[in-house]
Amino acid sequence: TVNSFTSISLEPPLLTVTLQKTSRTHDLISKSRIFGLTMLSAEQAHLADLFAGKTSAEDRFAGLQTETLVTGAPLIVGGLAWLDCRVVETFDAVNSTLFIAEALAAQKMNDGMPLVYHNREYWSLCKT
């Protein structure tokens, strides 16, 4: 679970994610320079809570089916889409780090409404 996720360029496909320096994921991405991003559906809030540390688990991937694309980073089966990324730049932002990454592979997995977190709660998107 990231603090923010933003697309910044289509060619090349670049995006940013921001992580708190104290998170377990921050250390893993800083060392490996890769990450897999699974876009969760509105029905998967429990997974977001798990990876955000709101529920305790020694192995957050225990019992989850994962796959990989290019980098070997784990991607959660059942999400809406996957992005397999390689970090190209980092910026220190006081208590967090902004990672700029290139999406090396992308894959749509399922239809559904995305999980949206705003102002400390989950929100639903409505089609108009």
DALINQUI-V977949 format. One record per residue. N is the residue number from 1. SS is DSSP state (helix for helix, strand for strand, loop for the rest). PHI is phi in radians with two decimals (* if undefined). OMEGA is omega as a letter, one per 20 degrees, with the letter a starting at -180 (NA if undefined). Layout:
n=N ss=SS phi=PHI omega=OMEGA
n=N ss=SS phi=PHI omega=OMEGA
//
This chain:
n=1 ss=loop phi=* omega=a
n=2 ss=loop phi=-1.88 omega=r
n=3 ss=loop phi=-1.28 omega=r
n=4 ss=strand phi=-2.66 omega=r
n=5 ss=strand phi=-2.55 omega=a
n=6 ss=strand phi=-2.52 omega=r
n=7 ss=strand phi=-1.39 omega=r
n=8 ss=strand phi=-2.10 omega=a
n=9 ss=strand phi=-2.79 omega=r
n=10 ss=loop phi=-1.58 omega=r
n=11 ss=loop phi=-2.32 omega=i
n=12 ss=loop phi=-1.26 omega=a
n=13 ss=loop phi=-1.29 omega=a
n=14 ss=strand phi=-2.00 omega=r
n=15 ss=strand phi=-2.54 omega=r
n=16 ss=strand phi=-2.14 omega=r
n=17 ss=strand phi=-2.31 omega=r
n=18 ss=strand phi=-2.09 omega=a
n=19 ss=strand phi=-2.28 omega=r
n=20 ss=strand phi=-1.12 omega=a
n=21 ss=loop phi=-1.10 omega=a
n=22 ss=loop phi=-1.49 omega=a
n=23 ss=loop phi=-1.35 omega=r
n=24 ss=helix phi=-1.10 omega=a
n=25 ss=helix phi=-1.17 omega=a
n=26 ss=helix phi=-0.97 omega=a
n=27 ss=helix phi=-1.12 omega=a
n=28 ss=helix phi=-1.10 omega=a
n=29 ss=helix phi=-1.23 omega=r
n=30 ss=helix phi=-1.03 omega=a
n=31 ss=helix phi=-1.38 omega=a
n=32 ss=helix phi=-1.49 omega=a
n=33 ss=loop phi=1.13 omega=r
n=34 ss=strand phi=-2.40 omega=r
n=35 ss=strand phi=-2.84 omega=r
n=36 ss=strand phi=-1.90 omega=a
n=37 ss=strand phi=-2.02 omega=r
n=38 ss=strand phi=-1.84 omega=r
n=39 ss=strand phi=-1.44 omega=a
n=40 ss=loop phi=-1.47 omega=r
n=41 ss=strand phi=-1.53 omega=a
n=42 ss=helix phi=-1.02 omega=a
n=43 ss=helix phi=-1.46 omega=a
n=44 ss=helix phi=-1.95 omega=r
n=45 ss=helix phi=-1.01 omega=r
n=46 ss=helix phi=-1.06 omega=r
n=47 ss=helix phi=-1.26 omega=r
n=48 ss=helix phi=-1.08 omega=r
n=49 ss=helix phi=-1.09 omega=r
n=50 ss=helix phi=-1.06 omega=a
n=51 ss=helix phi=-1.34 omega=r
n=52 ss=loop phi=-1.49 omega=r
n=53 ss=loop phi=1.47 omega=r
n=54 ss=loop phi=-1.31 omega=r
n=55 ss=loop phi=-2.16 omega=a
n=56 ss=loop phi=-1.54 omega=r
n=57 ss=loop phi=-2.83 omega=r
n=58 ss=loop phi=-1.15 omega=r
n=59 ss=loop phi=-2.04 omega=a
n=60 ss=loop phi=-1.14 omega=a
n=61 ss=loop phi=-1.60 omega=a
n=62 ss=loop phi=-1.04 omega=r
n=63 ss=loop phi=1.45 omega=r
n=64 ss=loop phi=-1.73 omega=r
n=65 ss=loop phi=-1.50 omega=r
n=66 ss=strand phi=-2.20 omega=r
n=67 ss=strand phi=-2.41 omega=r
n=68 ss=loop phi=-2.29 omega=r
n=69 ss=loop phi=-2.00 omega=a
n=70 ss=loop phi=-1.72 omega=a
n=71 ss=loop phi=-1.48 omega=a
n=72 ss=loop phi=1.63 omega=r
n=73 ss=loop phi=-1.18 omega=a
n=74 ss=loop phi=-1.27 omega=r
n=75 ss=strand phi=-2.16 omega=a
n=76 ss=strand phi=-1.45 omega=r
n=77 ss=loop phi=-1.19 omega=r
n=78 ss=loop phi=1.88 omega=r
n=79 ss=loop phi=-1.31 omega=a
n=80 ss=loop phi=-1.39 omega=a
n=81 ss=strand phi=-2.75 omega=r
n=82 ss=strand phi=-2.18 omega=r
n=83 ss=strand phi=-2.27 omega=r
n=84 ss=strand phi=-1.87 omega=a
n=85 ss=strand phi=-2.21 omega=r
n=86 ss=strand phi=-2.12 omega=a
n=87 ss=strand phi=-1.21 omega=r
n=88 ss=strand phi=-1.96 omega=a
n=89 ss=strand phi=-2.81 omega=r
n=90 ss=strand phi=-2.30 omega=r
n=91 ss=strand phi=-2.34 omega=r
n=92 ss=strand phi=-1.26 omega=r
n=93 ss=strand phi=-2.33 omega=r
n=94 ss=loop phi=1.04 omega=a
n=95 ss=loop phi=-1.64 omega=a
n=96 ss=strand phi=-2.42 omega=r
n=97 ss=strand phi=-2.22 omega=r
n=98 ss=strand phi=-1.65 omega=r
n=99 ss=strand phi=-1.77 omega=r
n=100 ss=strand phi=-1.71 omega=a
n=101 ss=strand phi=-2.35 omega=r
n=102 ss=strand phi=-1.72 omega=r
n=103 ss=strand phi=-1.38 omega=a
n=104 ss=strand phi=-1.45 omega=r
n=105 ss=strand phi=-2.68 omega=r
n=106 ss=strand phi=-2.47 omega=a
n=107 ss=strand phi=-2.65 omega=r
n=108 ss=strand phi=-1.41 omega=a
n=109 ss=loop phi=-1.95 omega=a
n=110 ss=loop phi=-2.50 omega=r
n=111 ss=loop phi=-1.59 omega=r
n=112 ss=loop phi=2.58 omega=r
n=113 ss=loop phi=-1.56 omega=a
n=114 ss=strand phi=-1.30 omega=r
n=115 ss=loop phi=-1.39 omega=a
n=116 ss=strand phi=-2.12 omega=r
n=117 ss=strand phi=-2.07 omega=a
n=118 ss=strand phi=-2.59 omega=r
n=119 ss=loop phi=0.96 omega=r
n=120 ss=loop phi=1.19 omega=r
n=121 ss=strand phi=-2.67 omega=r
n=122 ss=strand phi=-1.45 omega=a
n=123 ss=strand phi=-2.21 omega=r
n=124 ss=loop phi=-1.84 omega=r
n=125 ss=loop phi=-1.68 omega=a
n=126 ss=loop phi=-2.01 omega=r
n=127 ss=loop phi=-1.43 omega=r
n=128 ss=loop phi=-1.92 omega=NA
//
